[in-house]
Amino acid sequence: MPKQTKTAKLLYAASESSADSLYFSQAFVPDPFIALGIGSKRIGVVSMLEYSRLAKASALTDLFSLEEMRDEAERKFKVKSASPADIVRLLARRFGFTEVQVPYDFPAGLAEELKERKIKVQTVAGTLFPQRIKKTADEAEKLKQGNAASAAGIRAAERAIRASKVQKNGKLHLNGKVLTSERLRTIIDMACLEKGAVASHTICAGGRQACDPHEGGHGPLRAGELIIVDVFPRVTATGYHGDMTRTFLKGRATESQRALVETVREAQKRSLDALKGGVSGKAVHRAGADYFETCGYKTEQIDGVWQGFIHSTGHGLGLEVHEEPRVSIKGNRLAAGTVVTIEPGLYYPDIGGCRIEDVAWIQKDGYELLSNYHYRWEIR
């Protein structure tokens, strides 16, 4: 009989979509499955379809067949069709726990069924595995791969803009056809695929569209307008992301555009220089935000539209494209080992939008950059 442990960590999710489930199992499973952590054991209940694969290529220490567990639960509890809650109840008897910790997005119906079966359910805010926040050297390498894919996408975008021709109406044409945000996005996403990563919702927004930071971009791209290219692909083999942003302009920039871009780049440098283990996310955010204010770039609402520096400086990056910690006005301490984006931006409809983003692995006395791409933005 194994040593009695009263509390276990429980997941019921597909590791294709749940970062916690992927972190725990170290394997991609497309359908929800029971994953249970108790002591040093990593228990999984999966269908026969997945059993052999996960037995060879996962971090699960104790693997059970869903079909066999369902049959056993039906016999033991005298039910016609055993539910996942019945299988967890069976595991509770076998491994000696009476309470489970579950993530905030755990299925509500399953939680209620567990309570009906006298298993206490404790909901945990944030990740079920706080150790995910600090990245190992192996994880940092995986994030470098993600950012190499981001760089490939941005490089493809730059080449397409450079090769484009400016028509009399100011629209960019590539190989005889209008270069739209949609077309540029396809070029970027294909470049990421060639690097083994899938890019979703890539941002290619020019002109006024770029002043809405999460606007993906649509329609023709034009010369003389700032174009934000934000690429955040997921590496297919590992699940880790890249996340980089560069801003481009085809033609000759105006003085106000040039000043805007140079100010954003300097703000990013200042925020990066503030990074080190133990610093607060608020201090890193303020390093860039204060510089914007010093340079006269106000953040305010005009005619119902916010402009200026209208978002936080950054966020954690890993198995999720947005995860803890936050680099913002309310950001907590940034521990050595955490990976964050640093992405200040300025957005003014009469000038355009600019955002520059890189990924940093925080060290005790500084940081290591996990992204690598140049900052030359004016394309003649």
C-alpha positions as CSV (number, residue, x, y, z in Angstrom):
1,M,0.0,0.0,0.0
2,P,1.5,3.4,-1.0
3,K,2.1,6.0,1.6
4,Q,-1.1,7.9,2.3
5,T,-1.2,11.4,0.9
6,K,-4.4,13.4,1.4
7,T,-4.0,16.1,-1.4
8,A,-3.4,15.5,-5.1
9,K,-3.1,17.8,-8.1
10,L,-5.7,17.0,-10.7
11,L,-6.0,18.1,-14.3
12,Y,-8.6,17.1,-16.9
13,A,-7.7,18.8,-20.1
14,A,-6.1,18.2,-23.5
15,S,-2.4,18.9,-23.4
16,E,-2.7,20.3,-26.9
17,S,-4.5,23.3,-25.4
18,S,-3.6,23.2,-21.6
19,A,-0.1,24.5,-20.8
20,D,-0.3,22.9,-17.3
21,S,-1.3,19.5,-18.8
22,L,1.6,19.7,-21.3
23,Y,4.1,20.7,-18.6
24,F,3.0,17.8,-16.4
25,S,2.8,15.1,-19.0
26,Q,5.5,16.3,-21.4
27,A,3.4,14.9,-24.2
28,F,0.8,16.2,-26.7
29,V,-2.7,14.6,-26.2
30,P,-5.5,16.1,-28.3
31,D,-8.4,15.1,-26.0
32,P,-9.0,15.7,-22.3
33,F,-7.5,13.1,-20.0
34,I,-7.1,12.6,-16.3
35,A,-3.6,13.6,-15.0
36,L,-2.9,13.3,-11.3
37,G,0.1,14.4,-9.4
38,I,0.6,12.9,-5.9
39,G,4.0,13.0,-4.3
40,S,6.6,12.2,-6.9
41,K,4.0,10.3,-9.0
42,R,2.7,11.6,-12.3
43,I,-0.4,9.5,-13.0
44,G,-2.2,9.5,-16.3
45,V,-5.4,7.8,-17.5
46,V,-5.5,7.6,-21.3
47,S,-7.3,5.7,-24.0
48,M,-5.8,2.6,-25.6
49,L,-5.2,4.8,-28.6
50,E,-2.7,6.9,-26.7
51,Y,-1.4,4.3,-24.2
52,S,1.6,2.8,-26.0
53,R,2.8,6.2,-27.3
54,L,2.7,7.9,-23.9
55,A,4.3,4.8,-22.2
56,K,7.4,5.5,-24.4
57,A,7.3,9.3,-24.7
58,S,5.9,11.1,-21.7
59,A,6.8,12.1,-18.2
60,L,4.0,10.1,-16.7
61,T,5.3,7.6,-14.1
62,D,2.1,5.6,-13.7
63,L,-0.1,5.0,-16.8
64,F,-3.5,3.5,-16.8
65,S,-5.9,2.4,-19.6
66,L,-9.1,4.5,-19.6
67,E,-11.1,1.5,-20.8
68,E,-9.8,-0.8,-18.0
69,M,-10.3,1.9,-15.3
70,R,-13.8,2.6,-16.6
71,D,-14.7,-1.1,-16.3
72,E,-13.2,-1.4,-12.8
73,A,-15.1,1.7,-11.6
74,E,-18.4,0.4,-13.0
75,R,-17.9,-2.9,-11.2
76,K,-16.8,-1.4,-7.9
77,F,-19.3,1.5,-7.7
78,K,-22.1,-0.4,-9.5
79,V,-22.8,2.3,-12.1
80,K,-23.8,1.7,-15.7
81,S,-21.4,4.1,-17.3
82,A,-18.4,5.4,-15.2
83,S,-17.6,9.1,-15.6
84,P,-14.2,10.7,-15.1
85,A,-15.3,11.5,-11.6
86,D,-15.8,7.8,-10.9
87,I,-12.3,7.1,-12.2
88,V,-10.8,9.8,-10.0
89,R,-12.7,8.3,-7.0
90,L,-11.1,5.0,-7.9
91,L,-7.7,6.6,-8.0
92,A,-8.4,8.3,-4.6
93,R,-9.0,4.9,-3.0
94,R,-5.9,3.4,-4.6
95,F,-3.5,6.3,-3.8
96,G,-5.0,7.5,-0.6
97,F,-6.1,11.1,-1.2
98,T,-9.3,12.9,-0.2
99,E,-8.8,16.3,-1.7
100,V,-7.7,17.6,-5.1
101,Q,-6.2,20.9,-6.2
102,V,-7.4,21.9,-9.6
103,P,-6.7,24.9,-11.9
104,Y,-9.0,27.9,-12.2
105,D,-10.3,26.7,-15.6
106,F,-11.1,23.2,-14.4
107,P,-14.5,21.9,-15.8
108,A,-17.2,23.0,-13.4
109,G,-19.4,20.0,-14.0
110,L,-16.6,17.5,-13.2
111,A,-15.8,19.5,-10.0
112,E,-19.4,19.2,-8.9
113,E,-19.4,15.4,-9.6
114,L,-16.2,15.0,-7.5
115,K,-17.8,16.8,-4.6
116,E,-20.8,14.5,-4.8
117,R,-18.4,11.6,-4.5
118,K,-16.9,13.1,-1.2
119,I,-13.7,14.4,-2.8
120,K,-12.9,18.0,-1.8
121,V,-12.0,20.3,-4.6
122,Q,-9.6,23.3,-4.0
123,T,-9.3,25.7,-6.9
124,V,-5.9,27.3,-7.4
125,A,-5.5,30.7,-9.0
126,G,-3.0,30.9,-11.8
127,T,-0.9,27.9,-12.8
128,L,-1.2,24.6,-10.9
129,F,2.6,24.4,-11.2
130,P,4.2,27.7,-10.0
131,Q,7.7,26.3,-10.9
132,R,6.7,26.9,-14.5
133,I,7.4,30.6,-14.0
134,K,11.2,30.0,-13.7
135,K,12.7,28.5,-16.9
136,T,15.5,26.0,-17.0
137,A,18.3,26.2,-19.5
138,D,16.6,23.6,-21.6
139,E,13.4,25.7,-21.7
140,A,15.4,28.8,-22.6
141,E,16.8,26.9,-25.6
142,K,13.2,25.9,-26.6
143,L,12.2,29.6,-26.3
144,K,15.2,30.5,-28.5
145,Q,13.8,28.1,-31.1
146,G,10.5,29.9,-30.9
147,N,12.1,33.2,-31.4
148,A,14.1,31.9,-34.3
149,A,10.8,31.1,-35.9
150,S,9.6,34.6,-35.1
151,A,12.7,36.1,-36.6
152,A,12.2,34.0,-39.8
153,G,8.7,35.4,-40.1
154,I,9.8,39.0,-39.5
155,R,12.6,38.5,-42.0
156,A,10.2,37.3,-44.6
157,A,8.0,40.3,-44.0
158,E,10.9,42.7,-44.3
159,R,11.9,41.1,-47.6
160,A,8.4,41.3,-49.0
161,I,8.1,45.0,-48.1
162,R,11.6,45.7,-49.5
163,A,10.7,43.9,-52.8
164,S,7.4,45.7,-53.1
165,K,6.8,48.6,-55.5
166,V,5.0,51.8,-54.6
167,Q,2.1,52.6,-56.9
168,K,0.8,56.1,-57.6
169,N,-2.0,55.6,-55.1
170,G,0.7,54.8,-52.4
171,K,-0.3,51.1,-52.2
172,L,2.4,48.6,-52.1
173,H,2.5,46.0,-54.9
174,L,4.5,42.7,-54.7
175,N,4.9,40.7,-57.9
176,G,2.2,42.6,-59.6
177,K,-0.4,42.3,-56.9
178,V,-1.4,44.5,-54.0
179,L,0.5,43.7,-50.8
180,T,-2.2,43.5,-48.2
181,S,-2.0,42.7,-44.5
182,E,-3.6,39.4,-45.2
183,R,-1.1,38.5,-47.9
184,L,1.9,39.6,-45.7
185,R,0.5,37.5,-42.9
186,T,0.5,34.4,-45.1
187,I,4.1,35.0,-46.1
188,I,5.1,35.3,-42.4
189,D,3.1,32.3,-41.3
190,M,4.7,30.1,-44.1
191,A,8.2,31.2,-43.0
192,C,7.3,30.1,-39.4
193,L,6.1,26.8,-40.6
194,E,9.4,26.2,-42.4
195,K,11.0,26.7,-39.0
196,G,8.7,24.0,-37.4
197,A,6.4,26.5,-35.7
198,V,2.7,27.5,-36.2
199,A,1.9,31.2,-36.1
200,S,-1.6,32.2,-35.2
201,H,-3.2,35.7,-35.3
202,T,0.0,37.3,-36.6
203,I,-0.2,41.1,-36.6
204,C,0.6,43.0,-39.8
205,A,-1.0,46.3,-39.2
206,G,-0.2,49.6,-41.0
207,G,-1.2,53.3,-40.6
208,R,-4.1,53.9,-38.2
209,Q,-4.7,50.2,-37.8
210,A,-1.4,49.9,-36.1
211,C,-2.6,52.2,-33.4
212,D,-4.9,49.4,-32.1
213,P,-2.2,47.1,-30.6
214,H,-4.2,43.8,-31.1
215,E,-5.6,44.7,-34.6
216,G,-4.3,42.0,-36.9
217,G,-4.4,44.3,-40.0
218,H,-6.5,44.1,-43.1
219,G,-6.5,45.6,-46.6
220,P,-3.7,47.2,-48.6
221,L,-0.4,48.3,-47.0
222,R,0.9,51.7,-48.0
223,A,4.2,53.5,-48.4
224,G,5.0,56.2,-45.8
225,E,3.0,54.4,-43.1
226,L,4.5,52.6,-40.0
227,I,3.8,48.9,-40.2
228,I,3.8,46.8,-37.0
229,V,4.8,43.1,-37.5
230,D,4.2,41.0,-34.3
231,V,4.9,37.3,-34.7
232,F,4.3,34.8,-31.8
233,P,4.4,31.3,-33.1
234,R,4.3,28.0,-31.2
235,V,7.0,25.4,-31.9
236,T,5.2,22.2,-32.9
237,A,7.6,19.8,-31.3
238,T,7.9,21.4,-27.9
239,G,4.9,23.7,-27.4
240,Y,7.1,26.7,-26.5
241,H,6.5,30.1,-28.1
242,G,8.4,32.9,-29.7
243,D,7.2,36.5,-29.5
244,M,8.9,39.3,-31.4
245,T,7.8,42.6,-32.8
246,R,9.4,45.0,-35.3
247,T,8.1,48.1,-37.0
248,F,8.8,48.9,-40.6
249,L,8.1,51.7,-43.1
250,K,8.4,51.7,-46.9
251,G,9.8,54.9,-48.2
252,R,11.1,58.0,-46.3
253,A,9.8,58.6,-42.8
254,T,8.6,62.0,-41.6
255,E,10.4,63.7,-38.7
256,S,7.6,62.8,-36.4
257,Q,7.7,59.1,-37.4
258,R,11.4,59.0,-37.0
259,A,11.2,60.6,-33.6
260,L,8.5,58.2,-32.5
261,V,10.4,55.0,-33.5
262,E,13.7,56.3,-32.0
263,T,11.9,57.1,-28.7
264,V,10.3,53.6,-28.6
265,R,13.7,51.9,-29.2
266,E,15.3,54.0,-26.4
267,A,12.5,53.2,-24.0
268,Q,13.0,49.5,-24.8
269,K,16.7,49.8,-24.0
270,R,16.0,51.5,-20.7
271,S,13.5,48.8,-19.7
272,L,15.9,46.1,-20.7
273,D,18.7,47.8,-18.7
274,A,16.5,47.7,-15.6
275,L,16.1,43.9,-15.8
276,K,17.7,41.7,-13.2
277,G,16.7,39.1,-10.6
278,G,14.5,40.6,-7.9
279,V,13.6,43.9,-9.6
280,S,9.9,44.7,-9.7
281,G,7.9,44.5,-12.9
282,K,6.6,48.0,-12.0
283,A,10.2,49.4,-12.0
284,V,10.9,47.9,-15.4
285,H,7.7,49.3,-16.8
286,R,8.3,52.8,-15.3
287,A,11.8,52.9,-16.9
288,G,10.2,53.1,-20.3
289,A,7.0,54.9,-19.4
290,D,8.9,57.7,-17.6
291,Y,11.1,58.1,-20.6
292,F,8.0,58.5,-22.8
293,E,6.7,61.2,-20.5
294,T,10.0,63.0,-20.4
295,C,10.0,63.1,-24.2
296,G,6.6,64.6,-24.2
297,Y,4.6,61.6,-25.4
298,K,1.5,61.7,-23.3
299,T,-0.9,58.8,-22.7
300,E,-4.4,60.2,-22.8
301,Q,-7.9,59.7,-24.2
302,I,-8.9,62.0,-27.1
303,D,-12.4,61.8,-28.6
304,G,-12.9,58.4,-27.0
305,V,-9.7,56.9,-28.3
306,W,-6.7,56.1,-26.1
307,Q,-3.3,57.1,-27.5
308,G,0.3,57.0,-26.2
309,F,1.7,54.1,-24.3
310,I,-1.5,52.1,-23.8
311,H,-0.4,48.7,-22.6
312,S,2.0,47.1,-20.2
313,T,5.7,46.7,-21.0
314,G,5.7,42.9,-21.2
315,H,4.6,39.5,-20.0
316,G,5.9,36.0,-19.2
317,L,6.5,33.7,-22.2
318,G,6.7,29.9,-22.2
319,L,4.1,27.2,-23.0
320,E,1.7,30.1,-23.1
321,V,2.2,33.2,-25.2
322,H,0.9,35.3,-22.2
323,E,1.7,33.9,-18.8
324,E,3.1,35.1,-15.5
325,P,4.9,37.3,-14.5
326,R,3.7,40.6,-15.7
327,V,5.9,43.6,-16.5
328,S,3.4,46.4,-15.8
329,I,2.5,49.2,-13.4
330,K,1.2,46.5,-11.0
331,G,4.0,44.0,-11.7
332,N,5.4,42.0,-8.9
333,R,9.1,40.9,-8.3
334,L,10.8,39.3,-11.3
335,A,12.8,36.4,-10.1
336,A,16.0,35.2,-11.8
337,G,15.1,32.5,-14.3
338,T,11.9,34.0,-15.5
339,V,11.4,34.8,-19.2
340,V,9.6,38.0,-20.1
341,T,8.9,40.1,-23.2
342,I,9.9,43.8,-23.3
343,E,7.7,45.5,-25.8
344,P,7.0,49.2,-25.2
345,G,5.0,51.0,-27.9
346,L,3.5,54.4,-28.8
347,Y,0.3,54.9,-30.8
348,Y,-0.9,58.2,-32.2
349,P,-3.4,58.1,-35.1
350,D,-1.9,61.2,-36.8
351,I,1.6,59.7,-36.7
352,G,1.1,55.9,-36.6
353,G,2.0,53.1,-34.2
354,C,5.3,51.6,-33.2
355,R,6.1,48.7,-31.0
356,I,9.5,46.9,-30.6
357,E,9.6,43.6,-28.7
358,D,12.3,41.2,-27.6
359,V,12.4,38.3,-25.2
360,A,14.7,38.3,-22.1
361,W,15.7,35.5,-19.7
362,I,16.3,37.2,-16.4
363,Q,19.6,36.5,-14.6
364,K,20.8,37.4,-11.1
365,D,22.6,40.6,-12.4
366,G,21.0,41.2,-15.7
367,Y,19.4,39.2,-18.6
368,E,20.1,37.1,-21.6
369,L,18.3,38.0,-24.8
370,L,16.5,35.0,-26.3
371,S,15.4,36.9,-29.5
372,N,17.7,38.2,-32.2
373,Y,16.8,40.5,-35.1
374,H,18.0,43.9,-36.2
375,Y,16.2,47.2,-35.6
376,R,16.6,48.8,-39.0
377,W,13.1,49.8,-39.9
378,E,13.2,52.4,-42.8
379,I,13.1,50.5,-46.1
380,R,13.9,52.7,-49.2
